[in-house]
Amino acid sequence: MGAGGRMSALATKGEEKKKQLKRVPYSKPPFTVGDIKKAIPPHCFKRSLLRSFSYVVYDLFIVFLFYYIATSYFHLLPSPFCYLAWPVYWILQGCVCTGVWVIAHECGHHAFSDYQWVDDTVGLILHSPLLVPYFSWKYSHRRHHSNTGSLERDEVFVPKPKSKVSWFSKYLNNPLGRVISLVVTLTLGWPLYLAFNVSGRPYDRFACHYDPYGPIYNDRERLQIYISDVGVITTTYILYRVALAKGLVWLTCVYGVPLLIVNSFLVLITYLQHTHPSLPHYDSSEWDWLRGALATVDRDYGVLNKVFHNITDTHVAHHLFSTMPHYHAMEATKAIKPILGEYYQFDGTPFYKAMWREAKECLYVEPDEPNKGVFWYNNKF
């Protein structure tokens, strides 16, 4: 009886794993965006300024509470408890600040309130202290939403065909190589993307999120890119003055390491949302907006789902309706699952295991058949 129960559990886990890795359909869906929207309760599309601000106030209260505890009491702890307390602070503060980042992301999608100027003001104020050029990222990220899954026009984590993979990639296709790749990606990936468009779509000239005249932006957007740069420069100057007053070690412990964790989670969340063995990518001969938007996956981060305002486990709904507030996204996700059917992908693999698996399995894309515009991840060199 007991052995049979264990065998049944093992079989269930095996079936679940196969289901998670099963390719999602890539043909034109039998439903439209309108059909999906009709399945969602109308109140899910309503934005509440008061409710949105309540998340800002709550997150910032927790941020300042952690800061107060760390700076007021850690130095009173006897050794080695002082040295143990700082890593706990770094992780907790980094996670909560990632939630702050997500709220600013909501502002960039006009999902915070009914007033664009409020969204942009709040987004600029929240993103700048995290060294994010708010408007610059807002516009490139919107283009990502407009071109998700397109090998030619998507903006971030665009996979390469096998023929364009770097020559050294095959030498990194081993445990040590994957560790190195993941460490570099999680620590340097975000600043490299902002400064040099690493992992972004190819442009005909140098692309940088800080350059108002770069190819990412059009003439109407250039003034706001300057404003983003001012926000980042102002924060950098304030950090410089704090370092002079408090010391670089103090600044690194209180601000620098939590920011590094924020950047790491940002890259990891985005990477896992769009990188999965079951997801297709399309060239221009096959791509359309709906199929591209469906080429995403919801993930489970456990308790961090709430800390990150459910950006992790409601990403499919977010790509379909990006102006929907995050506090309605879970209800909307439950409503659209019956409509999407096999087109909806959820993977409950713990994120640290999924990160390792995807780094191993998803190295490049290629079509099953020559001259076919649907591409799938592969790792065979």
C-alpha positions in Angstrom: 0.0 0.0 0.0 2.7 2.4 1.1 5.0 1.5 -1.9 2.0 1.9 -4.2 1.3 5.3 -2.8 4.9 6.3 -3.4 4.9 5.0 -6.9 1.7 6.9 -7.6 3.3 10.1 -6.2 6.3 9.6 -8.4 4.2 8.9 -11.4 2.2 12.1 -10.7 5.4 14.2 -10.4 6.7 12.7 -13.6 3.5 13.5 -15.5 3.5 17.0 -14.1 7.1 17.5 -15.3 6.2 16.3 -18.8 3.2 18.6 -18.8 5.4 21.6 -17.8 7.9 20.9 -20.6 5.3 20.1 -23.2 5.4 22.6 -26.1 2.5 25.0 -26.1 0.5 25.3 -29.3 1.9 27.7 -31.8 -0.9 27.7 -34.4 -3.4 30.6 -34.5 -5.5 30.4 -31.3 -9.2 29.6 -31.7 -10.0 32.7 -29.6 -9.4 36.5 -29.8 -8.2 39.1 -27.4 -11.8 40.2 -27.2 -12.9 36.7 -26.1 -10.3 36.7 -23.4 -11.3 40.1 -22.1 -14.9 39.1 -21.9 -14.0 36.3 -19.5 -12.5 38.8 -17.0 -14.7 40.6 -14.5 -15.0 44.3 -15.6 -13.8 45.5 -12.2 -10.4 44.0 -12.8 -9.6 46.7 -15.3 -10.4 49.5 -12.9 -7.5 51.4 -11.3 -7.7 52.8 -7.8 -5.4 55.6 -6.9 -5.9 55.1 -3.2 -5.3 51.3 -3.4 -2.2 51.7 -5.6 -0.7 54.3 -3.2 -1.4 51.9 -0.3 1.1 49.5 -1.7 3.7 52.3 -2.1 3.2 53.4 1.5 3.4 49.8 2.8 6.5 48.8 0.8 8.3 52.0 1.7 7.4 51.6 5.4 9.0 48.1 5.4 12.1 49.5 3.6 12.6 52.2 6.2 11.8 49.8 9.0 14.6 47.4 7.9 16.9 50.4 7.4 16.2 51.7 10.9 16.7 48.3 12.5 20.0 47.7 10.6 21.5 51.1 11.3 20.3 51.4 14.9 20.8 47.9 16.3 23.2 45.8 14.3 26.3 47.4 15.7 25.0 46.5 19.2 24.9 42.8 18.5 27.8 40.7 19.8 30.0 38.8 17.3 29.2 36.7 15.3 25.5 37.7 15.3 26.3 41.1 13.8 27.9 39.4 10.8 24.9 37.1 10.5 22.4 39.9 10.7 23.6 41.8 7.7 23.0 39.0 5.1 19.5 38.6 6.5 19.0 42.4 6.0 20.4 42.3 2.5 18.0 39.6 1.4 14.9 41.0 3.0 15.6 44.6 1.9 16.4 43.4 -1.6 13.2 41.5 -1.9 11.0 44.4 -0.6 12.8 46.9 -2.9 12.1 44.5 -5.8 8.4 45.0 -4.9 9.0 48.8 -5.0 10.6 48.3 -8.5 7.5 46.4 -9.6 5.2 49.2 -8.5 7.2 51.7 -10.6 6.9 49.1 -13.5 3.1 49.4 -13.0 3.5 53.2 -13.4 5.3 52.6 -16.7 2.3 50.7 -18.0 -0.2 53.3 -16.8 -1.6 50.6 -14.5 -1.1 52.7 -11.3 -3.9 55.3 -11.7 -6.2 56.9 -14.3 -3.8 59.9 -14.5 -0.7 59.6 -16.7 1.1 62.4 -14.9 0.6 60.7 -11.5 1.9 57.4 -12.9 5.0 59.1 -14.4 5.7 61.1 -11.3 5.5 58.2 -9.0 7.4 55.9 -11.4 10.2 58.5 -11.7 10.4 59.0 -7.9 10.5 55.2 -7.2 12.8 54.1 -10.1 15.4 56.8 -9.8 16.7 55.8 -6.3 17.1 52.2 -7.7 19.2 53.7 -10.5 16.6 52.9 -13.2 16.1 55.5 -16.0 12.3 55.5 -15.7 11.2 56.9 -19.0 14.0 55.2 -20.9 13.0 51.8 -19.7 9.3 52.6 -19.9 9.5 53.1 -23.7 11.8 50.1 -24.4 9.7 47.9 -22.2 6.5 48.9 -23.9 8.1 47.9 -27.2 8.9 44.6 -25.6 5.2 44.2 -24.9 4.3 45.2 -28.5 6.8 42.6 -30.0 7.0 39.8 -27.5 8.2 36.5 -29.0 9.5 38.2 -32.2 13.1 37.3 -33.0 13.5 40.5 -35.0 11.7 43.1 -32.9 11.5 42.0 -29.3 13.5 44.1 -26.9 14.8 41.8 -24.1 16.2 38.3 -23.7 16.0 37.8 -27.5 17.4 34.3 -28.1 19.8 33.7 -30.9 19.6 31.2 -33.7 22.2 28.5 -33.6 24.1 30.1 -36.5 24.6 33.3 -34.5 25.6 31.8 -31.1 29.0 32.9 -29.9 31.9 30.4 -30.6 32.7 30.1 -26.9 29.1 29.2 -25.9 29.7 25.4 -26.3 32.6 25.6 -23.8 30.2 27.1 -21.2 27.7 24.2 -21.7 28.8 22.5 -18.5 28.2 23.0 -14.8 31.1 25.3 -14.2 30.3 27.3 -17.3 26.7 27.6 -16.3 27.6 28.9 -12.9 29.8 31.5 -14.4 27.2 32.5 -17.0 24.5 32.8 -14.3 26.6 34.8 -11.9 27.6 37.3 -14.7 24.0 37.5 -15.9 22.5 38.1 -12.4 25.1 40.6 -11.3 25.9 42.5 -14.5 23.0 41.7 -16.7 20.8 44.7 -15.8 23.4 47.5 -16.0 24.8 45.9 -19.2 21.4 45.9 -20.8 20.8 49.5 -19.9 24.2 50.8 -20.9 25.0 48.5 -23.9 21.7 46.8 -24.8 23.2 43.4 -24.0 20.6 40.6 -24.7 18.4 43.2 -26.4 17.3 43.4 -30.0 20.0 44.3 -32.6 20.0 47.8 -33.9 21.9 49.2 -36.8 24.0 51.3 -34.5 25.0 51.6 -30.8 21.9 51.5 -28.5 21.9 52.7 -24.9 19.1 53.5 -22.5 20.8 56.7 -21.4 21.2 58.1 -24.9 18.2 60.4 -25.9 19.4 60.2 -29.5 19.9 56.5 -29.6 17.9 54.2 -32.0 15.7 53.0 -29.2 13.8 56.3 -29.0 11.9 58.6 -31.3 11.9 62.4 -31.4 8.8 62.7 -29.1 10.5 60.7 -26.4 13.9 62.4 -26.2 13.1 65.1 -23.6 11.8 62.4 -21.2 15.0 60.4 -21.7 16.9 63.5 -20.5 14.6 63.6 -17.4 15.4 60.0 -16.7 19.1 60.7 -16.9 18.7 63.6 -14.5 16.9 61.3 -12.1 19.8 58.7 -12.2 22.5 61.4 -12.0 20.8 63.1 -9.0 20.6 59.7 -7.2 24.3 59.1 -8.0 25.3 62.4 -6.6 23.4 61.8 -3.4 25.0 58.4 -3.1 28.4 60.1 -3.6 27.7 62.6 -0.8 26.5 59.8 1.5 29.6 57.8 0.8 31.7 60.9 1.8 29.8 61.3 5.0 29.2 57.7 6.1 31.9 55.8 4.2 31.8 53.5 1.2 31.5 50.4 3.4 28.4 51.8 5.2 26.8 52.7 1.8 27.6 49.3 0.4 26.1 47.4 3.3 23.0 49.6 3.6 22.3 50.3 -0.1 24.7 48.6 -2.5 24.1 44.9 -1.7 20.3 45.2 -1.5 20.4 47.0 -4.9 22.5 44.1 -6.3 19.8 41.7 -5.1 17.1 43.9 -6.7 18.9 43.8 -10.0 19.5 40.1 -9.8 15.8 39.3 -9.1 14.7 41.7 -11.9 16.9 39.8 -14.4 15.9 36.4 -13.1 12.2 37.2 -13.1 12.3 38.5 -16.7 14.5 35.7 -17.9 12.3 33.0 -16.5 9.1 34.6 -17.8 10.4 34.4 -21.3 12.8 31.5 -21.3 11.3 28.0 -21.1 11.7 24.8 -23.2 8.0 24.8 -24.0 7.8 28.4 -25.5 8.1 29.2 -29.2 9.7 32.2 -30.8 8.7 33.5 -34.2 10.3 35.2 -37.2 8.4 37.8 -39.2 6.8 35.2 -41.4 4.9 33.7 -38.5 4.7 36.3 -35.7 1.6 38.0 -34.6 0.9 39.9 -31.4 -1.4 37.4 -29.7 0.7 34.4 -30.2 3.8 36.4 -29.1 2.0 37.6 -25.9 1.1 34.0 -25.1 4.7 32.9 -25.5 5.3 33.6 -21.8 5.1 31.5 -18.7 3.8 32.1 -15.1 6.2 31.0 -12.4 5.9 30.2 -8.7 8.2 32.0 -6.3 6.4 30.9 -3.1 6.0 33.7 -0.6 7.9 36.0 -2.8 4.9 36.1 -5.2 3.2 38.5 -2.8 6.3 40.4 -2.0 6.8 41.0 -5.8 3.1 41.9 -6.2 2.4 38.8 -8.3 4.4 39.9 -11.2 5.8 36.4 -11.2 2.7 34.2 -11.3 0.4 36.5 -13.4 2.7 37.4 -16.2 0.6 35.9 -19.0 -2.4 38.1 -18.0 0.0 41.0 -17.7 1.2 40.6 -21.3 -2.4 40.4 -22.6 -3.6 43.4 -20.6 -0.7 45.4 -19.3 -2.7 48.4 -18.0 -4.5 46.1 -15.5 -3.5 46.8 -11.9 -1.4 44.1 -10.3 -4.0 43.6 -7.5 -6.5 42.3 -10.0 -4.1 40.2 -12.0 -4.6 37.0 -10.0 -8.4 37.1 -10.3 -8.0 37.8 -14.0 -5.5 34.9 -14.4 -8.0 32.4 -12.9 -10.7 33.8 -15.3 -8.7 33.4 -18.5 -7.3 29.9 -17.9 -10.4 28.1 -19.2 -10.3 30.3 -22.4 -6.6 29.9 -23.0 -6.5 26.1 -22.3 -3.2 24.6 -23.6 -2.1 28.1 -24.7 -1.6 29.0 -21.0 1.7 27.9 -19.5 2.4 27.6 -15.8 5.6 26.1 -14.3 5.6 25.5 -10.6 9.3 24.4 -10.5 11.1 26.2 -7.7 12.7 29.2 -9.3 16.3 28.3 -8.4 15.8 24.8 -10.0 14.2 26.4 -13.0 17.0 28.9 -13.4 19.5 26.0 -13.6 17.4 23.9 -16.0 16.8 26.8 -18.4 20.4 27.8 -18.3 21.2 24.2 -19.4 18.4 23.6 -21.9 17.7 27.0 -23.5 20.9 28.0 -25.2 19.7 28.9 -28.7 16.6 28.5 -30.9 16.1 26.8 -34.2 13.1 25.7 -36.2 12.0 22.0 -36.4 11.9 22.3 -40.2 14.0 24.6 -42.5 12.3 27.8 -43.7 9.6 27.4 -41.0 9.2 30.6 -38.9 8.6 28.9 -35.5 11.7 28.5 -33.4 12.3 26.3 -30.3 15.0 26.2 -27.6 17.8 23.7 -27.9 21.2 23.0 -26.4 22.9 20.5 -28.7 26.1 21.7 -30.2 
